Amino acid sequence: MQSTQFDRILRRVATIISVVILTLCLIYISTGVMLSFYYEPTAGGAYNSLKMINTQLPYGWLFWRAHDIAGNAVIAIALIQIVVMFLGRQFRKSWLAAWISGILLTLSAIGLNWTAMILDWTQEGYWRFSIELGTIEAIPFIGGQLRDILTGGGAINTVTVEHLYTINSYLISVATLILAIVHLSALLWQEWEIYQETPRPEISNLQQPPESEFIPSQS
């Protein structure tokens, strides 16, 4: 398939977007690590600890806001990335790695947002998670087991917050960072392949300009 100028521009845009996604993942993880020093993953302590971070800790509100914005921005930009990759017709040797890592990256970013819905222990997050649990429990064969894993086998309580905090911080966050690195590497590999296939003029075939005849000046 012949590559057009529009396709090359979209492929370059996809590479730039992947750098942005990796940067947002690093911001999300780094701010999450700093918040974890003061966050208390319990039913009553989660809300109070986040309130203390936002109101009493110096620049705590900034880290919390950056953490929240980065988590939501990764989802939006990852979805845009899939559209850009589709329009750019990136069907090369690295196509499979780039597409699989991009789709899994989008799903993991959604998973980060989903597992964090109850970590602030607000009324909105509590009832939203209760509705989501009902949907999960309706899954045939494995719905009940998934609900028990998330809640700890009972009602929504401290164990539920601890389980979701562990899944969010130690599993999905690490997986998202790894997928972002793999995705960027696959797109850089694709850029290298395109550069290698681009015809470049050889120096030996370049036409040399004619040498002008030297005429000595007459005094």
Backbone bond lengths (Angstrom), bond angles and torsions (degrees), N, CA, C in turn:
res aa  C-N    CA-C-N  psi(-1)  N-CA   C-N-CA  omega(-1)  CA-C   N-CA-C  phi
1 M - - - 1.461 - - 1.529 109.25 -
2 Q 1.321 115.70 125.76 1.448 119.98 -176.90 1.519 109.82 -76.58
3 S 1.307 115.31 133.23 1.450 121.50 -178.15 1.513 109.76 -87.54
4 T 1.333 116.52 130.54 1.450 122.13 177.76 1.526 109.42 -96.49
5 Q 1.324 114.86 170.84 1.463 119.80 178.79 1.521 110.86 -63.75
6 F 1.330 116.98 -36.43 1.461 121.39 178.06 1.519 111.18 -63.86
7 D 1.343 117.39 -41.28 1.460 121.02 178.06 1.523 111.25 -64.33
8 R 1.324 116.49 -40.61 1.466 119.28 -179.94 1.522 111.53 -66.04
9 I 1.332 115.96 -37.22 1.470 119.27 177.81 1.525 110.34 -64.77
10 L 1.337 117.05 -43.45 1.458 120.39 179.74 1.526 111.47 -64.88
11 R 1.330 117.27 -37.27 1.466 119.44 177.85 1.521 110.92 -65.78
12 R 1.314 116.67 -38.42 1.464 119.47 176.64 1.531 110.77 -67.18
13 V 1.334 116.86 -38.55 1.463 120.54 177.11 1.526 110.25 -63.38
14 A 1.340 117.01 -39.57 1.463 120.51 178.27 1.522 111.17 -62.08
15 T 1.316 117.30 -38.64 1.462 120.49 177.72 1.521 111.07 -65.50
16 I 1.331 116.60 -41.71 1.469 120.43 179.09 1.532 110.28 -65.00
17 I 1.332 116.58 -41.29 1.464 119.90 179.06 1.522 110.98 -63.70
18 S 1.324 117.19 -37.39 1.468 119.87 178.68 1.528 111.22 -64.13
19 V 1.334 116.77 -34.27 1.473 120.06 175.31 1.532 109.76 -65.82
20 V 1.333 116.80 -40.81 1.462 120.81 177.76 1.525 110.58 -63.01
21 I 1.340 117.11 -41.76 1.466 120.63 179.33 1.522 110.91 -62.55
22 L 1.328 116.83 -44.65 1.464 120.16 178.41 1.526 110.81 -62.37
23 T 1.330 117.36 -39.95 1.466 120.52 177.86 1.527 111.35 -63.19
24 L 1.329 117.16 -42.55 1.465 120.49 178.20 1.525 111.43 -64.82
25 C 1.340 116.76 -37.75 1.465 119.98 177.50 1.522 110.95 -63.73
26 L 1.329 116.66 -40.40 1.460 120.16 178.15 1.529 110.99 -65.88
27 I 1.333 117.09 -39.29 1.463 120.16 176.98 1.522 110.49 -64.52
28 Y 1.327 116.53 -43.51 1.464 120.85 -178.91 1.523 110.78 -62.05
29 I 1.332 116.82 -45.51 1.466 120.08 -177.09 1.529 111.01 -71.57
30 S 1.326 117.24 -43.23 1.466 119.64 -178.14 1.526 111.65 -64.92
31 T 1.325 117.48 -43.41 1.465 119.53 177.09 1.523 111.21 -68.37
32 G 1.327 117.06 -33.22 1.462 119.69 176.51 1.518 112.15 -64.97
33 V 1.331 116.51 -38.38 1.461 119.79 177.15 1.530 110.51 -63.81
34 M 1.323 117.09 -42.70 1.464 119.94 -179.99 1.528 111.19 -67.11
35 L 1.321 117.52 -37.71 1.461 120.08 178.20 1.524 112.13 -69.65
36 S 1.334 116.63 -29.22 1.459 120.12 -177.48 1.525 112.60 -65.41
37 F 1.340 118.36 -20.29 1.458 120.90 178.19 1.539 111.65 -67.60
38 Y 1.333 116.56 -24.14 1.461 120.52 -177.01 1.527 112.59 -118.35
39 Y 1.321 117.91 -11.05 1.465 120.65 -178.12 1.524 110.02 -79.22
40 E 1.316 115.92 138.00 1.468 122.31 178.82 1.526 108.94 -114.31
41 P 1.342 118.54 107.94 1.467 120.81 -176.13 1.529 113.22 -80.11
42 T 1.321 115.89 66.18 1.462 121.61 175.82 1.520 108.52 -130.33
43 A 1.340 114.81 166.33 1.455 119.57 -175.49 1.521 111.62 -62.52
44 G 1.312 117.72 -42.21 1.450 119.78 -179.81 1.513 113.33 -93.44
45 G 1.331 116.71 -30.98 1.451 120.16 -175.20 1.508 114.60 -79.34
46 A 1.329 118.37 -19.62 1.468 120.33 -177.37 1.527 110.80 -63.76
47 Y 1.317 116.07 -48.80 1.476 119.51 -179.33 1.520 111.14 -65.19
48 N 1.329 116.57 -44.30 1.467 119.91 -177.85 1.522 111.77 -66.76
49 S 1.336 117.21 -38.42 1.459 119.48 -179.55 1.526 111.43 -68.28
50 L 1.338 117.39 -40.04 1.456 119.73 176.78 1.533 111.54 -67.95
51 K 1.321 116.76 -35.02 1.461 119.79 175.87 1.520 110.73 -64.66
52 M 1.335 116.13 -39.70 1.460 119.89 177.39 1.520 111.39 -65.80
53 I 1.347 117.14 -38.85 1.463 120.96 178.35 1.519 110.68 -63.28
54 N 1.328 117.06 -40.94 1.465 120.79 -176.48 1.524 113.09 -75.68
55 T 1.309 117.69 -28.17 1.466 119.84 -171.80 1.527 114.01 -110.13
56 Q 1.324 118.00 -32.99 1.462 120.56 -172.41 1.529 113.99 -109.34
57 L 1.304 117.55 -33.63 1.460 120.36 -176.78 1.528 109.71 -76.36
58 P 1.336 118.52 130.49 1.475 119.89 178.76 1.533 111.22 -60.51
59 Y 1.308 115.74 127.01 1.463 124.00 -178.84 1.530 112.41 59.56
60 G 1.318 116.63 15.87 1.460 118.58 177.85 1.511 112.74 -65.51
61 W 1.348 115.44 -37.88 1.465 119.35 178.01 1.523 111.23 -62.16
62 L 1.338 117.09 -32.54 1.459 120.77 -179.10 1.533 110.75 -69.56
63 F 1.330 116.27 -43.75 1.465 119.63 178.76 1.529 111.08 -66.20
64 W 1.324 116.41 -39.81 1.463 119.67 179.45 1.524 111.06 -66.52
65 R 1.331 116.80 -41.57 1.463 120.33 178.91 1.520 111.21 -67.32
66 A 1.341 117.08 -41.35 1.465 120.18 177.43 1.523 111.06 -63.82
67 H 1.322 116.23 -38.35 1.467 120.71 178.04 1.524 110.91 -63.87
68 D 1.302 117.30 -43.16 1.458 121.72 -178.60 1.527 111.32 -69.59
69 I 1.326 117.18 -44.39 1.464 121.03 -178.97 1.527 110.84 -65.87
70 A 1.340 117.20 -42.26 1.467 119.94 179.80 1.517 111.62 -63.26
71 G 1.334 117.02 -39.63 1.461 119.57 179.11 1.516 113.09 -64.01
72 N 1.338 117.08 -40.95 1.464 120.22 178.54 1.527 111.72 -74.26
73 A 1.329 116.93 -35.46 1.464 120.05 -178.24 1.525 111.51 -68.57
74 V 1.324 118.10 -33.21 1.469 120.15 179.11 1.522 110.44 -60.55
75 I 1.330 116.86 -40.35 1.470 119.80 -179.77 1.520 110.56 -63.72
76 A 1.333 117.18 -49.22 1.467 120.98 -177.39 1.524 111.17 -63.00
77 I 1.329 117.36 -45.62 1.461 119.99 -176.86 1.524 111.18 -71.65
78 A 1.327 118.05 -33.20 1.466 120.17 176.64 1.524 111.16 -64.75
79 L 1.322 117.60 -37.72 1.467 120.62 175.79 1.529 111.12 -66.42
80 I 1.335 116.40 -40.93 1.465 119.75 176.07 1.520 110.74 -62.73
81 Q 1.323 116.35 -36.93 1.462 120.45 -179.70 1.522 111.77 -61.99
82 I 1.318 117.25 -40.71 1.465 120.33 178.86 1.524 110.57 -62.62
83 V 1.335 116.92 -41.12 1.467 120.27 178.61 1.524 110.72 -65.24
84 V 1.329 117.36 -43.09 1.463 120.81 179.80 1.521 110.91 -63.73
85 M 1.329 117.70 -41.98 1.458 120.80 178.52 1.526 111.54 -64.11
86 F 1.329 116.74 -37.56 1.462 119.85 178.50 1.524 111.36 -67.14
87 L 1.330 116.90 -42.85 1.463 119.79 179.29 1.521 111.75 -69.49
88 G 1.336 116.87 -29.11 1.457 120.25 179.35 1.508 114.92 -80.07
89 R 1.330 117.83 -2.94 1.478 122.76 177.00 1.534 110.64 51.10
90 Q 1.298 115.58 58.28 1.460 119.97 -176.61 1.528 109.69 -86.67
91 F 1.313 115.85 71.36 1.456 122.24 -178.85 1.520 109.03 -106.82
92 R 1.329 116.08 78.12 1.447 122.02 -179.47 1.522 108.22 -129.41
93 K 1.353 116.16 -168.58 1.455 119.80 -179.01 1.524 111.53 -62.40
94 S 1.316 117.01 -34.42 1.458 120.57 179.57 1.529 112.25 -87.94
95 W 1.326 117.68 6.26 1.458 120.93 -178.24 1.515 111.76 -60.43
96 L 1.336 116.45 -44.55 1.459 119.84 -176.01 1.529 111.41 -63.95
97 A 1.326 117.45 -46.92 1.463 120.43 -179.49 1.525 111.26 -65.09
98 A 1.336 116.81 -40.57 1.466 119.75 -178.95 1.523 111.66 -67.35
99 W 1.322 117.19 -42.40 1.456 119.79 -178.22 1.521 111.96 -71.16
100 I 1.329 117.59 -45.18 1.461 119.98 -179.50 1.520 110.88 -63.68
101 S 1.339 116.97 -45.82 1.458 119.66 178.67 1.527 111.55 -65.26
102 G 1.343 117.69 -35.21 1.460 120.12 178.38 1.512 112.67 -66.91
103 I 1.334 116.54 -42.20 1.473 119.82 179.38 1.527 110.42 -68.33
104 L 1.338 117.05 -44.70 1.463 119.75 178.83 1.524 111.28 -65.46
105 L 1.335 116.64 -33.93 1.463 120.18 176.74 1.516 111.08 -63.80
106 T 1.320 117.03 -42.18 1.458 120.54 177.86 1.520 111.61 -63.02
107 L 1.338 116.10 -43.44 1.465 120.01 179.25 1.524 111.65 -65.24
108 S 1.319 116.66 -40.05 1.470 119.39 179.26 1.525 111.22 -67.82
109 A 1.343 117.38 -35.31 1.468 119.79 176.29 1.523 110.92 -65.10
110 I 1.327 116.67 -39.45 1.466 119.98 175.04 1.518 110.12 -64.84
111 G 1.337 116.80 -38.43 1.463 120.53 177.51 1.520 112.62 -63.00
112 L 1.332 116.91 -36.85 1.460 119.79 175.95 1.521 111.36 -60.56
113 N 1.315 116.03 -45.55 1.455 120.17 -179.88 1.525 111.30 -67.28
114 W 1.336 116.46 -36.42 1.468 120.27 -177.56 1.515 111.44 -69.76
115 T 1.326 117.72 -44.44 1.457 120.33 -178.70 1.522 112.38 -72.48
116 A 1.328 117.63 -15.47 1.462 120.28 -179.95 1.519 112.76 -92.63
117 M 1.329 118.55 1.27 1.456 119.66 -173.68 1.529 112.57 -67.61
118 I 1.327 117.60 -26.51 1.459 119.91 -177.09 1.528 112.18 -107.92
119 L 1.319 116.84 -1.31 1.464 119.45 -176.05 1.522 112.88 -69.80
120 D 1.337 117.82 -19.57 1.468 119.12 175.87 1.519 112.45 -88.55
121 W 1.342 117.24 -9.47 1.470 124.65 176.32 1.525 111.71 53.80
122 T 1.337 115.33 53.16 1.455 121.62 173.83 1.526 109.23 -104.85
123 Q 1.328 116.25 167.98 1.454 120.54 178.94 1.529 111.53 -61.93
124 E 1.322 115.38 -42.17 1.470 119.34 179.84 1.522 111.37 -61.55
125 G 1.337 116.67 -47.31 1.451 119.74 179.69 1.508 112.60 -65.80
126 Y 1.334 117.37 -36.82 1.464 120.77 -178.88 1.520 111.41 -64.27
127 W 1.328 116.99 -50.73 1.458 119.32 -176.87 1.523 111.92 -73.62
128 R 1.296 116.63 -30.66 1.469 118.44 174.89 1.525 110.90 -65.43
129 F 1.334 116.47 -41.90 1.459 119.67 178.60 1.525 111.11 -68.16
130 S 1.331 117.40 -33.69 1.468 119.81 176.84 1.521 111.38 -62.19
131 I 1.334 116.63 -41.04 1.466 120.25 177.87 1.520 110.83 -66.35
132 E 1.336 116.15 -41.05 1.464 119.90 179.09 1.525 111.35 -63.87
133 L 1.324 117.15 -36.51 1.463 120.24 178.26 1.528 111.37 -63.78
134 G 1.325 116.31 -37.14 1.460 119.22 176.31 1.519 112.18 -62.74
135 T 1.329 116.47 -38.42 1.469 120.22 176.96 1.520 111.21 -67.30
136 I 1.342 116.62 -41.04 1.462 120.07 179.63 1.525 111.00 -66.00
137 E 1.313 116.50 -40.65 1.468 119.92 -178.92 1.514 112.03 -65.72
138 A 1.325 117.97 -23.24 1.462 121.42 179.24 1.519 112.84 -78.32
139 I 1.335 118.70 -6.49 1.465 121.04 177.64 1.518 109.18 -67.64
140 P 1.332 119.29 129.31 1.473 120.20 -178.05 1.527 112.26 -62.72
141 F 1.326 115.43 143.39 1.461 126.07 172.31 1.542 113.47 71.63
142 I 1.329 118.45 -47.92 1.469 119.78 -172.22 1.522 112.64 -112.03
143 G 1.334 117.81 0.09 1.460 119.63 -176.39 1.516 113.10 -62.32
144 G 1.333 116.36 -44.26 1.455 119.84 179.84 1.515 112.90 -64.73
145 Q 1.333 116.97 -40.71 1.465 120.57 179.17 1.527 111.34 -65.54
146 L 1.337 117.13 -40.37 1.459 119.93 178.10 1.521 111.56 -64.35
147 R 1.313 116.48 -39.11 1.460 119.59 178.80 1.530 110.90 -64.42
148 D 1.326 116.27 -41.34 1.467 119.25 179.46 1.529 111.50 -65.94
149 I 1.343 116.85 -35.33 1.463 119.63 178.48 1.522 110.61 -65.56
150 L 1.321 116.97 -41.31 1.458 120.90 -177.76 1.521 112.93 -73.62
151 T 1.328 116.70 -41.26 1.461 120.02 -175.24 1.523 112.94 -93.43
152 G 1.318 118.70 -14.63 1.456 120.50 -175.58 1.509 112.82 87.59
153 G 1.317 117.58 14.74 1.452 121.09 176.35 1.509 115.25 91.30
154 G 1.297 118.84 8.45 1.460 120.72 -179.33 1.508 111.67 -146.62
155 A 1.324 115.78 -146.14 1.461 120.74 179.01 1.530 109.48 -77.63
156 I 1.330 114.98 174.24 1.465 120.46 178.54 1.526 108.22 -74.80
157 N 1.324 115.99 113.54 1.460 120.86 -176.63 1.525 109.74 -148.61
158 T 1.322 116.39 -156.84 1.461 121.10 -178.16 1.519 111.63 -62.09
159 V 1.325 116.95 -38.13 1.467 119.85 179.21 1.525 110.81 -61.52
160 T 1.326 117.00 -37.97 1.467 120.74 177.69 1.522 111.22 -62.50
161 V 1.320 116.46 -44.77 1.470 120.17 179.02 1.522 110.28 -62.93
162 E 1.329 117.29 -42.04 1.462 120.27 179.30 1.523 111.77 -64.13
163 H 1.341 117.58 -41.42 1.463 120.81 179.32 1.524 110.84 -63.73
164 L 1.318 117.36 -47.20 1.463 120.26 -179.02 1.522 111.34 -67.61
165 Y 1.325 116.84 -35.33 1.463 120.00 177.46 1.529 110.43 -64.47
166 T 1.327 117.21 -41.05 1.468 120.99 178.40 1.519 111.23 -65.85
167 I 1.331 116.33 -44.74 1.465 120.08 179.99 1.519 110.58 -63.38
168 N 1.325 116.43 -42.52 1.461 120.96 -178.02 1.522 112.12 -68.71
169 S 1.326 117.18 -45.31 1.460 121.16 -170.72 1.520 113.48 -83.60
170 Y 1.333 117.61 -38.69 1.456 120.45 -170.34 1.525 114.07 -106.17
171 L 1.310 118.03 -17.92 1.467 120.12 -178.25 1.526 111.61 -109.44
172 I 1.327 116.29 -63.76 1.464 119.37 -173.12 1.527 111.01 -70.59
173 S 1.328 118.43 -37.30 1.468 119.98 -179.83 1.521 111.43 -62.92
174 V 1.327 116.65 -44.53 1.467 120.44 178.58 1.525 110.52 -65.22
175 A 1.343 116.44 -42.34 1.464 119.65 179.46 1.524 111.06 -63.81
176 T 1.326 117.85 -38.69 1.464 121.01 179.17 1.514 111.55 -64.30
177 L 1.326 117.08 -42.47 1.468 120.59 179.01 1.525 111.18 -64.19
178 I 1.325 117.26 -42.89 1.466 120.72 179.04 1.529 110.60 -63.78
179 L 1.330 117.09 -43.38 1.464 120.73 179.54 1.523 111.38 -65.08
180 A 1.326 117.67 -36.24 1.468 120.27 177.83 1.527 110.90 -64.76
181 I 1.331 116.70 -39.75 1.462 120.28 178.19 1.527 110.66 -67.37
182 V 1.335 116.99 -43.69 1.468 120.81 178.76 1.520 110.62 -63.06
183 H 1.307 117.02 -41.29 1.472 121.07 -179.59 1.525 111.12 -63.21
184 L 1.322 116.83 -45.78 1.458 120.10 178.51 1.526 110.90 -64.62
185 S 1.316 117.84 -39.85 1.469 121.15 179.21 1.520 111.29 -63.28
186 A 1.342 117.06 -40.37 1.459 120.50 179.02 1.523 111.87 -64.70
187 L 1.315 117.11 -39.95 1.464 120.06 178.96 1.527 111.74 -70.96
188 L 1.334 117.30 -36.32 1.458 119.67 175.08 1.522 110.79 -66.11
189 W 1.310 118.01 -36.27 1.463 122.09 174.82 1.521 109.83 -61.44
190 Q 1.318 116.48 -41.24 1.458 120.29 178.69 1.521 111.32 -65.32
191 E 1.320 117.01 -41.09 1.455 119.86 176.35 1.531 110.92 -61.62
192 W 1.309 117.62 -38.40 1.463 121.21 178.97 1.526 110.63 -66.46
193 E 1.330 117.79 -39.93 1.466 121.09 177.28 1.524 111.09 -62.53
194 I 1.328 116.68 -42.70 1.464 119.96 179.60 1.522 110.36 -64.62
195 Y 1.325 116.63 -39.45 1.459 120.30 179.63 1.527 110.83 -65.33
196 Q 1.329 116.80 -38.37 1.455 119.89 179.65 1.524 112.46 -68.91
197 E 1.323 117.55 -31.02 1.459 121.17 -178.74 1.522 112.91 -86.88
198 T 1.302 118.05 -10.35 1.463 120.45 179.94 1.520 109.75 -73.36
199 P 1.342 119.19 122.86 1.469 120.65 179.92 1.516 111.35 -66.94
200 R 1.308 115.56 133.63 1.459 121.80 179.44 1.520 109.18 -123.00
201 P 1.311 118.58 138.93 1.471 121.08 -178.65 1.521 110.63 -67.60
202 E 1.341 114.84 141.30 1.451 120.14 177.59 1.524 110.13 -87.39
203 I 1.308 114.27 145.40 1.460 119.08 -177.05 1.525 111.14 -66.46
204 S 1.340 117.10 -33.84 1.467 120.23 -177.57 1.517 112.40 -68.74
205 N 1.366 115.85 -24.66 1.459 119.34 -178.39 1.522 113.03 -90.30
206 L 1.305 116.33 -4.54 1.457 118.08 179.37 1.522 110.46 -72.48
207 Q 1.308 116.32 137.60 1.450 120.99 -179.25 1.521 110.08 -75.90
208 Q 1.322 115.04 124.49 1.441 120.33 -179.92 1.527 110.04 -80.14
209 P 1.294 118.07 138.30 1.466 119.45 179.11 1.524 110.07 -69.68
210 P 1.327 118.13 145.37 1.479 120.53 -179.45 1.515 111.14 -65.55
211 E 1.343 113.31 142.03 1.453 118.49 179.35 1.526 109.10 -80.93
212 S 1.287 114.47 133.19 1.468 119.06 -179.87 1.531 109.83 -77.66
213 E 1.296 114.99 144.02 1.464 120.76 -178.56 1.519 110.11 -74.35
214 F 1.315 114.43 131.56 1.455 119.79 -177.89 1.543 109.35 -83.97
215 I 1.304 116.30 121.69 1.468 121.97 179.26 1.509 107.55 -113.25
216 P 1.319 117.71 114.22 1.469 118.68 -179.56 1.510 110.77 -66.95
217 S 1.273 114.98 144.37 1.468 120.42 179.83 1.545 109.19 -76.28
218 Q 1.278 113.66 143.86 1.470 120.18 178.57 1.512 109.48 -101.08
219 S 1.284 115.17 123.83 1.451 119.73 -179.14 1.528 110.41 -90.19
